[in-house]
Amino acid sequence: MDLESRIAVVGVVVEDRPNAAKKVNEILSLHADIIVGRLGVPHMDKDAGVIALIINGTTDEIGSITGKLGNVTGVKVKSAITT
């Protein structure tokens, strides 16, 4: 298991804010210890939003948060991780 800390940028697109926002925020709160920064921008006209996350964690921790977010209906996730 790789325990080396890495920096990651995670982009989260919430296409269905009314139904997905609560679950997304619950997941982010569970992983607050590895989130270094967060920027959220709502798109009120489309009931959508974009969240940019800066994360410092192991590959397992980063995979955990991105996997949980990606499993939420109406949410799309992309990440870039340092080597």
N, CA, C and O atoms as a CHARMM CRD file, in Angstrom:
* protein
*
  332
    1    1 MET  N      0.85400  -1.18500   0.00000 PROA 1      0.00000
    2    1 MET  CA     0.00000   0.00000   0.00000 PROA 1      0.00000
    3    1 MET  C      0.89400   1.24100   0.00000 PROA 1      0.00000
    4    1 MET  O      1.87800   1.30800   0.73700 PROA 1      0.00000
    5    2 ASP  N      0.54800   2.20200  -0.81800 PROA 2      0.00000
    6    2 ASP  CA     1.30800   3.44200  -0.95600 PROA 2      0.00000
    7    2 ASP  C      0.80700   4.46600   0.04800 PROA 2      0.00000
    8    2 ASP  O     -0.32000   4.95000  -0.06200 PROA 2      0.00000
    9    3 LEU  N      1.64800   4.79900   1.03400 PROA 3      0.00000
   10    3 LEU  CA     1.24600   5.75400   2.06700 PROA 3      0.00000
   11    3 LEU  C      1.83600   7.12800   1.83500 PROA 3      0.00000
   12    3 LEU  O      1.71700   8.00800   2.68800 PROA 3      0.00000
   13    4 GLU  N      2.48300   7.32600   0.67000 PROA 4      0.00000
   14    4 GLU  CA     3.08000   8.61800   0.37000 PROA 4      0.00000
   15    4 GLU  C      1.99100   9.63900   0.03700 PROA 4      0.00000
   16    4 GLU  O      1.08700   9.36800  -0.75300 PROA 4      0.00000
   17    5 SER  N      2.09600  10.80800   0.65200 PROA 5      0.00000
   18    5 SER  CA     1.12900  11.87500   0.42900 PROA 5      0.00000
   19    5 SER  C      1.32700  12.49600  -0.95400 PROA 5      0.00000
   20    5 SER  O      2.45600  12.68900  -1.40500 PROA 5      0.00000
   21    6 ARG  N      0.23100  12.80000  -1.60300 PROA 6      0.00000
   22    6 ARG  CA     0.25200  13.40500  -2.93100 PROA 6      0.00000
   23    6 ARG  C     -0.68800  14.61800  -2.94000 PROA 6      0.00000
   24    6 ARG  O     -1.59900  14.73600  -2.12000 PROA 6      0.00000
   25    7 ILE  N     -0.43000  15.50500  -3.89100 PROA 7      0.00000
   26    7 ILE  CA    -1.32200  16.65000  -4.09900 PROA 7      0.00000
   27    7 ILE  C     -2.21400  16.31300  -5.29100 PROA 7      0.00000
   28    7 ILE  O     -1.74400  15.78000  -6.29700 PROA 7      0.00000
   29    8 ALA  N     -3.48200  16.62300  -5.17400 PROA 8      0.00000
   30    8 ALA  CA    -4.42200  16.36800  -6.27000 PROA 8      0.00000
   31    8 ALA  C     -5.33200  17.57000  -6.46800 PROA 8      0.00000
   32    8 ALA  O     -5.65300  18.29700  -5.52900 PROA 8      0.00000
   33    9 VAL  N     -5.73300  17.75400  -7.70600 PROA 9      0.00000
   34    9 VAL  CA    -6.76400  18.72800  -8.04500 PROA 9      0.00000
   35    9 VAL  C     -7.96000  17.91300  -8.51400 PROA 9      0.00000
   36    9 VAL  O     -7.84200  17.07700  -9.41000 PROA 9      0.00000
   37   10 VAL  N     -9.10200  18.16100  -7.90600 PROA 10     0.00000
   38   10 VAL  CA   -10.30700  17.40600  -8.24300 PROA 10     0.00000
   39   10 VAL  C    -11.38700  18.38200  -8.69500 PROA 10     0.00000
   40   10 VAL  O    -11.72600  19.32400  -7.97900 PROA 10     0.00000
   41   11 GLY  N    -11.91900  18.14700  -9.88000 PROA 11     0.00000
   42   11 GLY  CA   -13.02800  18.94100 -10.39700 PROA 11     0.00000
   43   11 GLY  C    -14.31700  18.15600 -10.25300 PROA 11     0.00000
   44   11 GLY  O    -14.40400  17.00200 -10.67500 PROA 11     0.00000
   45   12 VAL  N    -15.31300  18.78300  -9.65800 PROA 12     0.00000
   46   12 VAL  CA   -16.60300  18.12900  -9.42400 PROA 12     0.00000
   47   12 VAL  C    -17.68500  18.96000 -10.09000 PROA 12     0.00000
   48   12 VAL  O    -17.84700  20.13900  -9.77700 PROA 12     0.00000
   49   13 VAL  N    -18.42100  18.35500 -11.00100 PROA 13     0.00000
   50   13 VAL  CA   -19.55000  19.02500 -11.64000 PROA 13     0.00000
   51   13 VAL  C    -20.82100  18.40400 -11.08900 PROA 13     0.00000
   52   13 VAL  O    -21.06700  17.20900 -11.25300 PROA 13     0.00000
   53   14 VAL  N    -21.62300  19.22700 -10.43700 PROA 14     0.00000
   54   14 VAL  CA   -22.88700  18.77100  -9.86200 PROA 14     0.00000
   55   14 VAL  C    -23.99000  19.22600 -10.81500 PROA 14     0.00000
   56   14 VAL  O    -24.33900  20.40600 -10.85900 PROA 14     0.00000
   57   15 GLU  N    -24.52700  18.28200 -11.56900 PROA 15     0.00000
   58   15 GLU  CA   -25.51900  18.61600 -12.59000 PROA 15     0.00000
   59   15 GLU  C    -26.93600  18.71400 -12.03200 PROA 15     0.00000
   60   15 GLU  O    -27.83000  19.25100 -12.68700 PROA 15     0.00000
   61   16 ASP  N    -27.13700  18.20300 -10.83700 PROA 16     0.00000
   62   16 ASP  CA   -28.46700  18.19400 -10.21800 PROA 16     0.00000
   63   16 ASP  C    -28.33800  18.65500  -8.76600 PROA 16     0.00000
   64   16 ASP  O    -28.47200  17.85700  -7.83900 PROA 16     0.00000
   65   17 ARG  N    -28.07400  19.95700  -8.57800 PROA 17     0.00000
   66   17 ARG  CA   -27.83600  20.50000  -7.23700 PROA 17     0.00000
   67   17 ARG  C    -28.94600  20.19600  -6.24400 PROA 17     0.00000
   68   17 ARG  O    -28.65200  19.79500  -5.11800 PROA 17     0.00000
   69   18 PRO  N    -30.20600  20.37100  -6.61400 PROA 18     0.00000
   70   18 PRO  CA   -31.25900  20.14300  -5.61000 PROA 18     0.00000
   71   18 PRO  C    -31.22900  18.73900  -4.99500 PROA 18     0.00000
   72   18 PRO  O    -31.52700  18.57000  -3.81300 PROA 18     0.00000
   73   19 ASN  N    -30.87100  17.74300  -5.79400 PROA 19     0.00000
   74   19 ASN  CA   -30.89000  16.36300  -5.30500 PROA 19     0.00000
   75   19 ASN  C    -29.53200  15.84700  -4.84600 PROA 19     0.00000
   76   19 ASN  O    -29.47900  14.92700  -4.02900 PROA 19     0.00000
   77   20 ALA  N    -28.43700  16.40600  -5.34300 PROA 20     0.00000
   78   20 ALA  CA   -27.10800  15.85800  -5.05700 PROA 20     0.00000
   79   20 ALA  C    -26.30800  16.65800  -4.03900 PROA 20     0.00000
   80   20 ALA  O    -25.37300  16.12000  -3.44600 PROA 20     0.00000
   81   21 ALA  N    -26.64100  17.91400  -3.82000 PROA 21     0.00000
   82   21 ALA  CA   -25.81000  18.79700  -2.98600 PROA 21     0.00000
   83   21 ALA  C    -25.61800  18.27000  -1.56600 PROA 21     0.00000
   84   21 ALA  O    -24.50700  18.32700  -1.03900 PROA 21     0.00000
   85   22 LYS  N    -26.65800  17.76700  -0.94900 PROA 22     0.00000
   86   22 LYS  CA   -26.55400  17.28500   0.43100 PROA 22     0.00000
   87   22 LYS  C    -25.56400  16.12100   0.52000 PROA 22     0.00000
   88   22 LYS  O    -24.70800  16.10700   1.40400 PROA 22     0.00000
   89   23 LYS  N    -25.67200  15.15800  -0.37600 PROA 23     0.00000
   90   23 LYS  CA   -24.78300  13.99400  -0.36700 PROA 23     0.00000
   91   23 LYS  C    -23.34400  14.41400  -0.66300 PROA 23     0.00000
   92   23 LYS  O    -22.41600  13.91500  -0.02600 PROA 23     0.00000
   93   24 VAL  N    -23.14400  15.32300  -1.61800 PROA 24     0.00000
   94   24 VAL  CA   -21.79800  15.81500  -1.94100 PROA 24     0.00000
   95   24 VAL  C    -21.18000  16.46700  -0.71200 PROA 24     0.00000
   96   24 VAL  O    -20.02500  16.19100  -0.38800 PROA 24     0.00000
   97   25 ASN  N    -21.91400  17.31500  -0.03300 PROA 25     0.00000
   98   25 ASN  CA   -21.39000  17.98900   1.15700 PROA 25     0.00000
   99   25 ASN  C    -21.09500  17.01400   2.29400 PROA 25     0.00000
  100   25 ASN  O    -20.14700  17.22400   3.05000 PROA 25     0.00000
  101   26 GLU  N    -21.88300  15.96300   2.42500 PROA 26     0.00000
  102   26 GLU  CA   -21.61400  14.93700   3.43100 PROA 26     0.00000
  103   26 GLU  C    -20.28700  14.24400   3.15100 PROA 26     0.00000
  104   26 GLU  O    -19.49300  14.01200   4.06200 PROA 26     0.00000
  105   27 ILE  N    -20.05500  13.91500   1.88200 PROA 27     0.00000
  106   27 ILE  CA   -18.80600  13.24800   1.49500 PROA 27     0.00000
  107   27 ILE  C    -17.62000  14.17300   1.72600 PROA 27     0.00000
  108   27 ILE  O    -16.59000  13.74400   2.24500 PROA 27     0.00000
  109   28 LEU  N    -17.75900  15.43800   1.34500 PROA 28     0.00000
  110   28 LEU  CA   -16.66800  16.39400   1.55300 PROA 28     0.00000
  111   28 LEU  C    -16.37500  16.55900   3.04400 PROA 28     0.00000
  112   28 LEU  O    -15.21200  16.66400   3.43300 PROA 28     0.00000
  113   29 SER  N    -17.38800  16.58500   3.86200 PROA 29     0.00000
  114   29 SER  CA   -17.18900  16.71300   5.31400 PROA 29     0.00000
  115   29 SER  C    -16.46400  15.50100   5.88700 PROA 29     0.00000
  116   29 SER  O    -15.62200  15.64300   6.77400 PROA 29     0.00000
  117   30 LEU  N    -16.78500  14.31300   5.38800 PROA 30     0.00000
  118   30 LEU  CA   -16.12000  13.09900   5.85700 PROA 30     0.00000
  119   30 LEU  C    -14.62800  13.10100   5.53200 PROA 30     0.00000
  120   30 LEU  O    -13.83500  12.47800   6.23800 PROA 30     0.00000
  121   31 HSD  N    -14.25000  13.80100   4.46600 PROA 31     0.00000
  122   31 HSD  CA   -12.84900  13.83800   4.01900 PROA 31     0.00000
  123   31 HSD  C    -12.20500  15.20400   4.26300 PROA 31     0.00000
  124   31 HSD  O    -11.21000  15.54100   3.62200 PROA 31     0.00000
  125   32 ALA  N    -12.75600  15.97600   5.16900 PROA 32     0.00000
  126   32 ALA  CA   -12.25700  17.33900   5.41900 PROA 32     0.00000
  127   32 ALA  C    -10.78800  17.37400   5.82100 PROA 32     0.00000
  128   32 ALA  O    -10.10000  18.36500   5.57700 PROA 32     0.00000
  129   33 ASP  N    -10.30700  16.30300   6.43100 PROA 33     0.00000
  130   33 ASP  CA    -8.92300  16.27800   6.89400 PROA 33     0.00000
  131   33 ASP  C     -7.89800  16.27300   5.75900 PROA 33     0.00000
  132   33 ASP  O     -6.73600  16.61100   5.98600 PROA 33     0.00000
  133   34 ILE  N     -8.30400  15.89800   4.54700 PROA 34     0.00000
  134   34 ILE  CA    -7.35400  15.90500   3.42000 PROA 34     0.00000
  135   34 ILE  C     -7.63200  17.03300   2.42900 PROA 34     0.00000
  136   34 ILE  O     -6.86600  17.21800   1.48300 PROA 34     0.00000
  137   35 ILE  N     -8.70700  17.78500   2.62600 PROA 35     0.00000
  138   35 ILE  CA    -9.04000  18.89100   1.71800 PROA 35     0.00000
  139   35 ILE  C     -8.29300  20.14200   2.17600 PROA 35     0.00000
  140   35 ILE  O     -8.50900  20.64600   3.27800 PROA 35     0.00000
  141   36 VAL  N     -7.41300  20.62900   1.30600 PROA 36     0.00000
  142   36 VAL  CA    -6.61400  21.82100   1.59200 PROA 36     0.00000
  143   36 VAL  C     -7.38200  23.08400   1.19500 PROA 36     0.00000
  144   36 VAL  O     -7.32200  24.09900   1.88900 PROA 36     0.00000
  145   37 GLY  N     -8.10200  23.01100   0.07600 PROA 37     0.00000
  146   37 GLY  CA    -8.86300  24.15800  -0.40100 PROA 37     0.00000
  147   37 GLY  C    -10.07600  23.71300  -1.20000 PROA 37     0.00000
  148   37 GLY  O    -10.10000  22.63400  -1.79100 PROA 37     0.00000
  149   38 ARG  N    -11.07900  24.57900  -1.19800 PROA 38     0.00000
  150   38 ARG  CA   -12.33100  24.26300  -1.89800 PROA 38     0.00000
  151   38 ARG  C    -12.91300  25.55000  -2.46000 PROA 38     0.00000
  152   38 ARG  O    -12.99700  26.56100  -1.76300 PROA 38     0.00000
  153   39 LEU  N    -13.31000  25.50400  -3.71600 PROA 39     0.00000
  154   39 LEU  CA   -13.98300  26.63400  -4.35400 PROA 39     0.00000
  155   39 LEU  C    -15.23900  26.09500  -5.01700 PROA 39     0.00000
  156   39 LEU  O    -15.17100  25.20200  -5.86100 PROA 39     0.00000
  157   40 GLY  N    -16.37400  26.63700  -4.63700 PROA 40     0.00000
  158   40 GLY  CA   -17.63700  26.21800  -5.22400 PROA 40     0.00000
  159   40 GLY  C    -18.29100  27.37100  -5.95200 PROA 40     0.00000
  160   40 GLY  O    -18.39300  28.47800  -5.42500 PROA 40     0.00000
  161   41 VAL  N    -18.73700  27.10200  -7.17400 PROA 41     0.00000
  162   41 VAL  CA   -19.39200  28.12200  -7.98600 PROA 41     0.00000
  163   41 VAL  C    -20.73700  27.57100  -8.46300 PROA 41     0.00000
  164   41 VAL  O    -20.77600  26.62800  -9.25300 PROA 41     0.00000
  165   42 PRO  N    -21.83100  28.15200  -7.99000 PROA 42     0.00000
  166   42 PRO  CA   -23.14600  27.67500  -8.43200 PROA 42     0.00000
  167   42 PRO  C    -23.51500  28.23700  -9.79900 PROA 42     0.00000
  168   42 PRO  O    -23.09200  29.33300 -10.16900 PROA 42     0.00000
  169   43 HSD  N    -24.30300  27.47900 -10.53600 PROA 43     0.00000
  170   43 HSD  CA   -24.86800  27.94300 -11.80400 PROA 43     0.00000
  171   43 HSD  C    -26.37600  27.86100 -11.63000 PROA 43     0.00000
  172   43 HSD  O    -27.01400  26.88300 -12.01700 PROA 43     0.00000
  173   44 MET  N    -26.93000  28.91600 -11.03500 PROA 44     0.00000
  174   44 MET  CA   -28.32700  28.91300 -10.61200 PROA 44     0.00000
  175   44 MET  C    -29.31300  28.68800 -11.75600 PROA 44     0.00000
  176   44 MET  O    -30.34300  28.04300 -11.56000 PROA 44     0.00000
  177   45 ASP  N    -29.01800  29.20300 -12.93300 PROA 45     0.00000
  178   45 ASP  CA   -29.93500  29.04100 -14.06400 PROA 45     0.00000
  179   45 ASP  C    -30.14000  27.58300 -14.44900 PROA 45     0.00000
  180   45 ASP  O    -31.19000  27.21800 -14.97700 PROA 45     0.00000
  181   46 LYS  N    -29.14500  26.75700 -14.18800 PROA 46     0.00000
  182   46 LYS  CA   -29.22300  25.35000 -14.58700 PROA 46     0.00000
  183   46 LYS  C    -29.32300  24.40500 -13.39500 PROA 46     0.00000
  184   46 LYS  O    -29.25700  23.18800 -13.56600 PROA 46     0.00000
  185   47 ASP  N    -29.48400  24.95600 -12.17400 PROA 47     0.00000
  186   47 ASP  CA   -29.49900  24.12500 -10.96700 PROA 47     0.00000
  187   47 ASP  C    -28.28300  23.21300 -10.90900 PROA 47     0.00000
  188   47 ASP  O    -28.38200  22.04800 -10.52400 PROA 47     0.00000
  189   48 ALA  N    -27.13000  23.76000 -11.29700 PROA 48     0.00000
  190   48 ALA  CA   -25.88300  23.00500 -11.32200 PROA 48     0.00000
  191   48 ALA  C    -24.82500  23.77200 -10.54300 PROA 48     0.00000
  192   48 ALA  O    -25.07200  24.87500 -10.05500 PROA 48     0.00000
  193   49 GLY  N    -23.65700  23.18000 -10.43500 PROA 49     0.00000
  194   49 GLY  CA   -22.55000  23.85000  -9.76700 PROA 49     0.00000
  195   49 GLY  C    -21.24500  23.15200 -10.06500 PROA 49     0.00000
  196   49 GLY  O    -21.22500  21.99600 -10.48700 PROA 49     0.00000
  197   50 VAL  N    -20.15400  23.86200  -9.84200 PROA 50     0.00000
  198   50 VAL  CA   -18.82000  23.30800 -10.03300 PROA 50     0.00000
  199   50 VAL  C    -18.04100  23.51600  -8.74100 PROA 50     0.00000
  200   50 VAL  O    -18.06900  24.59500  -8.15000 PROA 50     0.00000
  201   51 ILE  N    -17.35300  22.47700  -8.31700 PROA 51     0.00000
  202   51 ILE  CA   -16.50700  22.55200  -7.12700 PROA 51     0.00000
  203   51 ILE  C    -15.09300  22.16400  -7.53400 PROA 51     0.00000
  204   51 ILE  O    -14.88300  21.12800  -8.16600 PROA 51     0.00000
  205   52 ALA  N    -14.12400  23.00000  -7.16900 PROA 52     0.00000
  206   52 ALA  CA   -12.71100  22.68100  -7.37100 PROA 52     0.00000
  207   52 ALA  C    -12.10500  22.38800  -6.01000 PROA 52     0.00000
  208   52 ALA  O    -12.23500  23.18400  -5.08000 PROA 52     0.00000
  209   53 LEU  N    -11.44300  21.24600  -5.89400 PROA 53     0.00000
  210   53 LEU  CA   -10.83100  20.83900  -4.63900 PROA 53     0.00000
  211   53 LEU  C     -9.32100  20.69800  -4.80100 PROA 53     0.00000
  212   53 LEU  O     -8.84500  20.20200  -5.82200 PROA 53     0.00000
  213   54 ILE  N     -8.58000  21.13100  -3.80800 PROA 54     0.00000
  214   54 ILE  CA    -7.15700  20.83600  -3.69600 PROA 54     0.00000
  215   54 ILE  C     -7.04600  19.85100  -2.53800 PROA 54     0.00000
  216   54 ILE  O     -7.49600  20.13500  -1.42800 PROA 54     0.00000
  217   55 ILE  N     -6.45100  18.70300  -2.80200 PROA 55     0.00000
  218   55 ILE  CA    -6.40000  17.63500  -1.81000 PROA 55     0.00000
  219   55 ILE  C     -4.95100  17.22600  -1.56000 PROA 55     0.00000
  220   55 ILE  O     -4.14300  17.17400  -2.48700 PROA 55     0.00000
  221   56 ASN  N     -4.63200  16.93600  -0.30100 PROA 56     0.00000
  222   56 ASN  CA    -3.32600  16.39800   0.06800 PROA 56     0.00000
  223   56 ASN  C     -3.58100  15.09900   0.81500 PROA 56     0.00000
  224   56 ASN  O     -4.00100  15.11200   1.97200 PROA 56     0.00000
  225   57 GLY  N     -3.32600  13.97200   0.14800 PROA 57     0.00000
  226   57 GLY  CA    -3.58100  12.68500   0.77800 PROA 57     0.00000
  227   57 GLY  C     -2.90500  11.56700   0.02100 PROA 57     0.00000
  228   57 GLY  O     -2.25700  11.79400  -1.00100 PROA 57     0.00000
  229   58 THR  N     -3.05600  10.36200   0.52600 PROA 58     0.00000
  230   58 THR  CA    -2.50600   9.19300  -0.16000 PROA 58     0.00000
  231   58 THR  C     -3.37500   8.89300  -1.38800 PROA 58     0.00000
  232   58 THR  O     -4.48300   9.41200  -1.52100 PROA 58     0.00000
  233   59 THR  N     -2.85600   8.05800  -2.26900 PROA 59     0.00000
  234   59 THR  CA    -3.65700   7.68800  -3.44200 PROA 59     0.00000
  235   59 THR  C     -4.94000   6.97700  -3.02100 PROA 59     0.00000
  236   59 THR  O     -5.97200   7.11700  -3.67800 PROA 59     0.00000
  237   60 ASP  N     -4.88200   6.21700  -1.93300 PROA 60     0.00000
  238   60 ASP  CA    -6.08700   5.54700  -1.43300 PROA 60     0.00000
  239   60 ASP  C     -7.12200   6.55400  -0.94600 PROA 60     0.00000
  240   60 ASP  O     -8.31200   6.40700  -1.22600 PROA 60     0.00000
  241   61 GLU  N     -6.67600   7.57500  -0.21800 PROA 61     0.00000
  242   61 GLU  CA    -7.59500   8.59900   0.28600 PROA 61     0.00000
  243   61 GLU  C     -8.20600   9.40200  -0.85600 PROA 61     0.00000
  244   61 GLU  O     -9.40100   9.70100  -0.85100 PROA 61     0.00000
  245   62 ILE  N     -7.37600   9.74500  -1.83200 PROA 62     0.00000
  246   62 ILE  CA    -7.87000  10.49800  -2.99400 PROA 62     0.00000
  247   62 ILE  C     -8.86200   9.64900  -3.78400 PROA 62     0.00000
  248   62 ILE  O     -9.90100  10.13900  -4.22700 PROA 62     0.00000
  249   63 GLY  N     -8.53200   8.38300  -3.95300 PROA 63     0.00000
  250   63 GLY  CA    -9.44300   7.46800  -4.64900 PROA 63     0.00000
  251   63 GLY  C    -10.75300   7.28200  -3.90900 PROA 63     0.00000
  252   63 GLY  O    -11.80700   7.13100  -4.52700 PROA 63     0.00000
  253   64 SER  N    -10.68800   7.29300  -2.58900 PROA 64     0.00000
  254   64 SER  CA   -11.90500   7.14200  -1.79200 PROA 64     0.00000
  255   64 SER  C    -12.86000   8.30900  -1.99900 PROA 64     0.00000
  256   64 SER  O    -14.04800   8.10700  -2.25200 PROA 64     0.00000
  257   65 ILE  N    -12.34400   9.52700  -1.89100 PROA 65     0.00000
  258   65 ILE  CA   -13.22400  10.69600  -2.03300 PROA 65     0.00000
  259   65 ILE  C    -13.74000  10.82300  -3.46400 PROA 65     0.00000
  260   65 ILE  O    -14.91900  11.11500  -3.66500 PROA 65     0.00000
  261   66 THR  N    -12.88300  10.61100  -4.45900 PROA 66     0.00000
  262   66 THR  CA   -13.34300  10.74600  -5.84700 PROA 66     0.00000
  263   66 THR  C    -14.32000   9.63300  -6.20900 PROA 66     0.00000
  264   66 THR  O    -15.27200   9.86000  -6.95500 PROA 66     0.00000
  265   67 GLY  N    -14.09200   8.44100  -5.68900 PROA 67     0.00000
  266   67 GLY  CA   -15.00500   7.33900  -5.95000 PROA 67     0.00000
  267   67 GLY  C    -16.38400   7.56800  -5.35700 PROA 67     0.00000
  268   67 GLY  O    -17.40100   7.33000  -6.00800 PROA 67     0.00000
  269   68 LYS  N    -16.40700   8.03800  -4.10300 PROA 68     0.00000
  270   68 LYS  CA   -17.69100   8.30600  -3.45500 PROA 68     0.00000
  271   68 LYS  C    -18.44200   9.43000  -4.16200 PROA 68     0.00000
  272   68 LYS  O    -19.65200   9.34300  -4.36800 PROA 68     0.00000
  273   69 LEU  N    -17.71400  10.48800  -4.53500 PROA 69     0.00000
  274   69 LEU  CA   -18.36800  11.59500  -5.24200 PROA 69     0.00000
  275   69 LEU  C    -18.89200  11.13500  -6.59800 PROA 69     0.00000
  276   69 LEU  O    -20.00000  11.49500  -6.99400 PROA 69     0.00000
  277   70 GLY  N    -18.09900  10.34400  -7.30400 PROA 70     0.00000
  278   70 GLY  CA   -18.49800   9.86800  -8.62500 PROA 70     0.00000
  279   70 GLY  C    -19.69100   8.93700  -8.60900 PROA 70     0.00000
  280   70 GLY  O    -20.35600   8.77000  -9.63100 PROA 70     0.00000
  281   71 ASN  N    -19.97400   8.32700  -7.46800 PROA 71     0.00000
  282   71 ASN  CA   -21.12700   7.42900  -7.35900 PROA 71     0.00000
  283   71 ASN  C    -22.43000   8.14800  -7.04900 PROA 71     0.00000
  284   71 ASN  O    -23.49300   7.52700  -7.03400 PROA 71     0.00000
  285   72 VAL  N    -22.35800   9.44800  -6.80200 PROA 72     0.00000
  286   72 VAL  CA   -23.57300  10.22100  -6.53700 PROA 72     0.00000
  287   72 VAL  C    -24.24900  10.52100  -7.88300 PROA 72     0.00000
  288   72 VAL  O    -23.60700  11.02100  -8.80700 PROA 72     0.00000
  289   73 THR  N    -25.51100  10.22200  -7.98200 PROA 73     0.00000
  290   73 THR  CA   -26.26400  10.48800  -9.21000 PROA 73     0.00000
  291   73 THR  C    -26.26600  11.98200  -9.50600 PROA 73     0.00000
  292   73 THR  O    -26.55200  12.79600  -8.62800 PROA 73     0.00000
  293   74 GLY  N    -25.94200  12.34100 -10.75700 PROA 74     0.00000
  294   74 GLY  CA   -25.92100  13.74000 -11.16200 PROA 74     0.00000
  295   74 GLY  C    -24.60000  14.44100 -10.89300 PROA 74     0.00000
  296   74 GLY  O    -24.51500  15.66600 -10.99100 PROA 74     0.00000
  297   75 VAL  N    -23.55300  13.66100 -10.55000 PROA 75     0.00000
  298   75 VAL  CA   -22.24100  14.24700 -10.24800 PROA 75     0.00000
  299   75 VAL  C    -21.18700  13.61100 -11.15000 PROA 75     0.00000
  300   75 VAL  O    -21.16200  12.39300 -11.32900 PROA 75     0.00000
  301   76 LYS  N    -20.32200  14.44600 -11.71100 PROA 76     0.00000
  302   76 LYS  CA   -19.19600  13.98500 -12.51900 PROA 76     0.00000
  303   76 LYS  C    -17.91400  14.47500 -11.86000 PROA 76     0.00000
  304   76 LYS  O    -17.86500  15.59600 -11.35500 PROA 76     0.00000
  305   77 VAL  N    -16.86300  13.63100 -11.86300 PROA 77     0.00000
  306   77 VAL  CA   -15.61100  13.93700 -11.17500 PROA 77     0.00000
  307   77 VAL  C    -14.42100  13.62700 -12.08000 PROA 77     0.00000
  308   77 VAL  O    -14.39300  12.59600 -12.75200 PROA 77     0.00000
  309   78 LYS  N    -13.44600  14.52500 -12.08900 PROA 78     0.00000
  310   78 LYS  CA   -12.17200  14.31200 -12.78000 PROA 78     0.00000
  311   78 LYS  C    -11.07100  14.75900 -11.84100 PROA 78     0.00000
  312   78 LYS  O    -11.24100  15.72200 -11.09300 PROA 78     0.00000
  313   79 SER  N     -9.93000  14.06000 -11.87300 PROA 79     0.00000
  314   79 SER  CA    -8.83200  14.45600 -10.97800 PROA 79     0.00000
  315   79 SER  C     -7.49500  14.35900 -11.67900 PROA 79     0.00000
  316   79 SER  O     -7.33300  13.62700 -12.65600 PROA 79     0.00000
  317   80 ALA  N     -6.54400  15.11100 -11.16000 PROA 80     0.00000
  318   80 ALA  CA    -5.15500  15.04900 -11.57700 PROA 80     0.00000
  319   80 ALA  C     -4.32800  14.93800 -10.30600 PROA 80     0.00000
  320   80 ALA  O     -4.50900  15.72000  -9.37200 PROA 80     0.00000
  321   81 ILE  N     -3.40900  13.95400 -10.26900 PROA 81     0.00000
  322   81 ILE  CA    -2.63800  13.66600  -9.06500 PROA 81     0.00000
  323   81 ILE  C     -1.16000  13.73100  -9.37600 PROA 81     0.00000
  324   81 ILE  O     -0.71900  13.27500 -10.43100 PROA 81     0.00000
  325   82 THR  N     -0.37900  14.30800  -8.44200 PROA 82     0.00000
  326   82 THR  CA     1.06900  14.34900  -8.61700 PROA 82     0.00000
  327   82 THR  C      1.64700  12.95100  -8.47500 PROA 82     0.00000
  328   82 THR  O      1.04700  12.07700  -7.84900 PROA 82     0.00000
  329   83 THR  N      2.81900  12.75000  -9.06200 PROA 83     0.00000
  330   83 THR  CA     3.47300  11.44400  -8.98100 PROA 83     0.00000
  331   83 THR  C      4.47800  11.40700  -7.86400 PROA 83     0.00000
  332   83 THR  O      5.12500  10.38200  -7.64900 PROA 83     0.00000
